[in-house]
Amino acid sequence: MPPSDSPQQNAPKTAFYSAQAHTCKILCDYLIRKGYEASKLSDVLDLKLDDLDTEEARVNLDRYYALWREAVEYTGKPDLALRLAARNVMEGMGLVGHVFFNCKTLKQALEHYQRYYQLVNQSIEINILERGDEAVIQYSVKDGFEYCRYEMEYSLTIAAHRAKRLLQSGLDMRYVAFAHAEPDYPEEYEKMFRCPIKFGQSHSEIAFDAHYLAYKMPRNSPSLYKVLTAHLDRLLSSLGKGASVASKVEAIVSKKISDAELDADYVASRLNMSRNTLYRKLKKEGVAYQDIVDGVRADYAIQHLKSGEYSITELTFILGFSEVSAFSRAFKRWTGQTPNSYVKGDASQG
């Protein structure tokens, strides 16, 4: 499958995190029209396709990103996300999109977009910045999560095209930036955004003149706005209860796996709690802190031994072991094999 071109080296298992289903539904419908078997899509997503039809439906992030990669491989179109977003600008718009269009001003709409975006994708954080006469919508992947190029392409294309349709005079963007490296089809970005494009940046973002923030939204309906925001607040509250402490710890550990400062005290501080509170909460969820760390280390080691990206010696120090023998003992405890045996066995199966 094609890579995600992630700026991050590694990402955690994301069993507790999800994205809204309507973009996934659009992608599935497109693939089925192109001849992809519906039953195979169910296997990729690990759910029934009928489950995507409700407004509150959500899809596990790992499965969702796997679907993007499968779609690109199946169609042979690396720019699929850009094209699909431009084609479906006003289709499949979720509740967050409807709230956006029923705010009083563009600035208020963007503030709601920022607030509710975790309903769209729990791994992405939105920040709205004002830098003098410039306004910026900034998309950041939270610590430890996979950066999916296709998801970022789709999200920024949808946002930019909807804004252009919204503003009667059009939205003149100063630039659009992406955190991933320049792909093999930069000309498609230029066609989609019609402004300067930057790659390999610290954040993905859309920049435009700040005066647009005062633009009055043409579809403002106070009554609909009230109903929609109340419903989204309930969904947001429910979503927040779904992320376990263990999954949050896993995300932090995955991001800092090679950092010498990583320990339980550091993780606890990131979660605004003491180490004892962290241990108590994890015990309540039936998991120990060290088991999470070992799980992340094991996943990382297996992943990179398979790819051959790092040698056993390099992995020893990346994962914080003082010597190869200590890493070998830990790896055997995790997998039942030594690193050398695992590499040889994996190579013989390839």
C-alpha distance (Angstrom), angle and dihedral (degrees) to the residues before:
residue distance angle dihedral
M1 . . .
P2 3.80 . .
P3 3.81 117.2 .
S4 3.79 123.6 -106.8
D5 3.84 91.2 -128.5
S6 3.78 87.9 -129.8
P7 3.81 117.9 -173.0
Q8 3.81 86.3 -149.6
Q9 3.79 122.3 80.1
N10 3.76 97.7 -141.5
A11 3.77 141.7 7.2
P12 3.80 133.6 -158.4
K13 3.72 129.5 -114.9
T14 3.80 103.2 -88.1
A15 3.79 102.9 -158.2
F16 3.79 91.9 137.4
Y17 3.81 96.9 47.6
S18 3.77 130.6 76.9
A19 3.78 150.0 171.6
Q20 3.78 129.2 -133.1
A21 3.79 113.3 -88.2
H22 3.81 104.0 -131.4
T23 3.83 95.6 82.3
C24 3.79 88.0 46.6
K25 3.81 88.5 50.7
I26 3.82 91.2 52.7
L27 3.80 90.4 50.3
C28 3.81 92.9 47.8
D29 3.81 92.7 49.2
Y30 3.79 90.0 50.4
L31 3.81 92.8 50.5
I32 3.80 92.5 48.0
R33 3.81 89.8 52.5
K34 3.79 87.0 52.8
G35 3.80 91.6 54.6
Y36 3.80 102.2 -94.8
E37 3.81 112.2 148.1
A38 3.80 113.3 -109.0
S39 3.81 91.7 -143.4
K40 3.79 90.6 58.0
L41 3.80 90.3 51.1
S42 3.79 88.3 54.8
D43 3.80 88.2 53.8
V44 3.80 92.7 50.1
L45 3.81 92.0 49.7
D46 3.81 95.6 35.2
L47 3.81 91.0 -134.3
K48 3.79 141.3 82.5
L49 3.80 113.6 -87.1
D50 3.81 89.1 -131.3
D51 3.80 86.7 66.0
L52 3.82 89.0 68.8
D53 3.79 93.5 65.3
T54 3.80 100.7 80.0
E55 3.81 122.1 85.7
E56 3.81 92.7 -124.6
A57 3.82 94.3 47.9
R58 3.79 115.5 127.6
V59 3.79 135.4 -170.0
N60 3.80 127.9 -146.9
L61 3.81 109.4 -105.3
D62 3.80 95.0 -128.6
R63 3.81 90.2 53.7
Y64 3.79 93.4 43.3
Y65 3.81 93.6 52.7
A66 3.80 90.0 44.3
L67 3.81 87.4 55.7
W68 3.81 91.3 54.0
R69 3.80 91.2 51.6
E70 3.79 91.8 46.2
A71 3.82 91.1 49.4
V72 3.80 92.7 51.7
E73 3.79 92.1 47.4
Y74 3.82 93.6 46.4
T75 3.81 95.7 47.8
G76 3.80 96.0 37.0
K77 3.81 88.2 -134.5
P78 3.81 112.3 126.3
D79 3.82 89.3 -178.0
L80 3.82 92.0 54.0
A81 3.81 94.6 117.9
L82 3.81 92.6 55.2
R83 3.79 93.5 47.8
L84 3.79 95.7 43.4
A85 3.80 92.1 49.6
A86 3.81 93.3 50.5
R87 3.81 90.3 48.2
N88 3.82 94.6 49.5
V89 3.80 101.4 38.6
M90 3.79 95.4 134.3
E91 3.80 98.5 23.4
G92 3.78 125.4 94.2
M93 3.81 90.9 12.7
G94 3.79 108.3 172.5
L95 3.78 130.1 -146.5
V96 3.80 91.9 -83.8
G97 3.80 89.4 58.5
H98 3.79 92.2 48.8
V99 3.81 91.7 51.2
F100 3.81 88.6 49.8
F101 3.80 91.5 57.5
N102 3.81 93.3 47.1
C103 3.80 98.6 55.4
K104 3.81 122.3 106.9
T105 3.81 98.4 -118.8
L106 3.78 137.9 11.2
K107 3.80 89.6 -109.2
Q108 3.80 91.9 55.8
A109 3.80 89.6 45.4
L110 3.80 91.3 53.9
E111 3.80 91.5 47.7
H112 3.80 88.8 55.8
Y113 3.79 90.1 44.6
Q114 3.80 87.5 55.9
R115 3.80 93.3 47.0
Y116 3.78 97.5 47.9
Y117 3.79 102.2 34.0
Q118 3.79 93.8 101.1
L119 3.79 85.3 69.0
V120 3.81 86.2 61.1
N121 3.81 95.4 45.2
Q122 3.80 124.2 -8.4
S123 3.80 93.9 -155.0
I124 3.82 96.3 58.1
E125 3.79 125.7 75.3
I126 3.80 122.7 -159.9
N127 3.80 124.1 -148.9
I128 3.79 125.2 -175.6
L129 3.80 110.9 -151.3
E130 3.79 133.3 -174.7
R131 3.80 115.9 -156.5
G132 3.77 107.8 179.5
D133 3.80 106.4 -69.8
E134 3.81 91.9 -7.3
A135 3.81 128.8 87.8
V136 3.80 122.4 -162.4
I137 3.80 134.2 -164.5
Q138 3.79 103.0 -155.1
Y139 3.82 124.1 -162.9
S140 3.82 116.2 -161.1
V141 3.79 127.7 -180.0
K142 3.80 108.4 -133.3
D143 3.79 120.1 -116.3
G144 3.77 113.8 -69.9
F145 3.80 98.8 8.4
E146 3.77 128.1 120.5
Y147 3.78 117.6 -99.3
C148 3.79 104.7 -136.7
R149 3.79 110.4 -161.9
Y150 3.78 93.4 -159.4
E151 3.80 93.7 51.8
M152 3.81 90.5 49.9
E153 3.81 92.2 47.6
Y154 3.79 91.0 50.0
S155 3.82 94.5 45.7
L156 3.80 97.0 49.6
T157 3.81 93.4 42.5
I158 3.80 91.4 51.9
A159 3.82 91.9 46.8
A160 3.81 94.6 48.1
H161 3.81 95.8 45.3
R162 3.80 94.0 46.0
A163 3.79 90.3 50.7
K164 3.79 90.9 50.6
R165 3.78 90.9 52.0
L166 3.77 91.7 45.1
L167 3.78 97.0 54.4
Q168 3.78 110.2 66.1
S169 3.79 91.2 -148.8
G170 3.78 91.8 45.2
L171 3.78 128.8 -115.0
D172 3.80 114.1 -86.4
M173 3.78 104.7 -152.4
R174 3.78 118.3 -154.8
Y175 3.78 92.1 -153.8
V176 3.79 143.9 -33.6
A177 3.80 119.2 -135.1
F178 3.81 133.3 -164.0
A179 3.79 129.9 -163.9
H180 3.81 92.8 -142.9
A181 3.78 125.4 82.8
E182 3.80 120.5 -92.8
P183 3.83 108.6 -78.8
D184 3.80 127.3 -143.9
Y185 3.81 92.6 -92.4
P186 3.84 107.8 54.7
E187 3.81 90.4 146.2
E188 3.82 89.4 67.4
Y189 3.80 89.9 58.7
E190 3.79 89.9 52.8
K191 3.81 90.8 51.4
M192 3.80 92.2 49.0
F193 3.79 100.0 45.1
R194 3.82 104.3 22.7
C195 3.79 93.0 -150.9
P196 3.83 137.6 84.4
I197 3.82 112.5 -57.7
K198 3.81 124.5 -151.5
F199 3.80 125.5 -164.1
G200 3.80 133.0 -167.5
Q201 3.80 92.8 32.0
S202 3.81 127.4 152.4
H203 3.82 90.1 -111.4
S204 3.78 138.9 15.1
E205 3.80 108.6 -117.2
I206 3.80 149.5 154.1
A207 3.81 117.7 -134.5
F208 3.81 126.1 -163.9
D209 3.82 141.2 154.2
A210 3.81 110.8 -64.8
H211 3.81 93.0 -134.1
Y212 3.82 88.5 76.5
L213 3.83 88.8 70.1
A214 3.79 89.9 76.5
Y215 3.81 92.4 55.2
K216 3.82 111.4 127.7
M217 3.77 113.1 -126.3
P218 3.84 111.7 -119.8
R219 3.81 96.9 -148.3
N220 3.80 98.7 50.1
S221 3.82 110.7 152.9
P222 3.85 112.0 173.1
S223 3.81 93.8 -164.1
L224 3.82 94.4 49.6
Y225 3.80 90.2 43.5
K226 3.82 90.6 55.0
V227 3.80 93.8 49.7
L228 3.81 94.3 45.5
T229 3.81 96.7 47.1
A230 3.81 91.8 48.3
H231 3.80 89.8 52.7
L232 3.81 93.0 45.9
D233 3.80 91.1 49.7
R234 3.81 89.3 55.4
L235 3.81 91.0 48.8
L236 3.79 90.7 47.8
S237 3.78 91.8 51.5
S238 3.78 91.4 49.1
L239 3.80 92.0 47.3
G240 3.78 92.2 52.3
K241 3.79 90.6 57.4
G242 3.80 90.6 54.6
A243 3.80 97.6 66.8
S244 3.79 109.8 85.5
V245 3.78 124.5 -146.3
A246 3.80 87.9 -118.2
S247 3.80 91.9 58.1
K248 3.80 91.0 48.5
V249 3.80 90.5 50.6
E250 3.81 89.9 48.8
A251 3.81 91.1 53.4
I252 3.81 92.8 51.5
V253 3.81 94.4 44.5
S254 3.82 91.7 48.9
K255 3.79 91.7 54.2
K256 3.81 94.0 47.0
I257 3.80 99.7 34.4
S258 3.82 93.7 126.7
D259 3.82 95.6 39.2
A260 3.80 114.3 112.8
E261 3.82 89.8 -148.5
L262 3.79 93.1 60.8
D263 3.78 111.1 117.7
A264 3.79 138.4 125.3
D265 3.81 92.0 -84.1
Y266 3.80 91.4 55.3
V267 3.81 93.0 47.3
A268 3.80 91.7 47.0
S269 3.80 91.2 51.3
R270 3.81 90.5 52.1
L271 3.80 87.7 55.1
N272 3.82 92.4 46.4
M273 3.79 95.2 -116.3
S274 3.80 139.5 101.4
R275 3.79 122.5 -97.1
N276 3.82 91.0 -110.3
T277 3.81 90.8 52.3
L278 3.79 89.9 48.9
Y279 3.81 91.6 51.8
R280 3.81 91.1 47.0
K281 3.82 93.4 50.7
L282 3.80 92.0 47.2
K283 3.81 91.2 49.0
K284 3.80 88.7 53.2
E285 3.82 88.2 55.1
G286 3.80 90.1 49.6
V287 3.81 98.4 -112.0
A288 3.81 135.9 105.0
Y289 3.80 124.8 -134.2
Q290 3.81 93.4 -123.9
D291 3.81 91.1 51.5
I292 3.81 89.3 57.7
V293 3.81 91.6 49.1
D294 3.81 91.4 47.9
G295 3.79 90.7 48.7
V296 3.79 92.8 52.7
R297 3.80 91.7 45.3
A298 3.80 91.9 48.9
D299 3.81 92.9 49.1
Y300 3.79 91.2 48.0
A301 3.81 93.3 47.4
I302 3.80 94.3 47.8
Q303 3.80 92.2 46.2
H304 3.79 94.5 52.1
L305 3.78 96.8 39.0
K306 3.81 88.0 55.0
S307 3.79 92.8 49.3
G308 3.81 93.8 43.8
E309 3.80 89.2 -134.9
Y310 3.82 92.4 131.9
S311 3.77 133.6 28.8
I312 3.80 121.5 -125.4
T313 3.80 89.6 -103.6
E314 3.79 92.4 51.4
L315 3.80 91.8 48.7
T316 3.79 90.0 49.9
F317 3.79 92.0 63.9
I318 3.82 96.9 33.6
L319 3.80 88.7 58.5
G320 3.80 93.4 47.4
F321 3.82 101.2 -106.3
S322 3.78 117.9 143.8
E323 3.80 95.6 -141.6
V324 3.79 141.4 10.2
S325 3.80 93.5 -109.2
A326 3.82 91.2 58.4
F327 3.80 90.7 50.5
S328 3.82 90.9 46.9
R329 3.81 91.6 52.6
A330 3.81 91.7 48.9
F331 3.81 92.6 46.5
K332 3.81 91.0 51.0
R333 3.80 89.2 50.5
W334 3.82 89.9 52.1
T335 3.80 99.1 43.5
G336 3.82 108.6 12.8
Q337 3.82 89.4 -115.9
T338 3.77 136.5 85.3
P339 3.82 116.5 -114.9
N340 3.82 90.8 -108.6
S341 3.81 92.5 51.2
Y342 3.79 91.2 46.6
V343 3.82 92.7 51.4
K344 3.80 92.8 47.8
G345 3.79 92.4 45.9
D346 3.80 93.0 47.9
A347 3.80 91.1 47.6
S348 3.81 91.8 50.8
Q349 3.81 89.8 53.8
G350 3.79 94.5 49.5
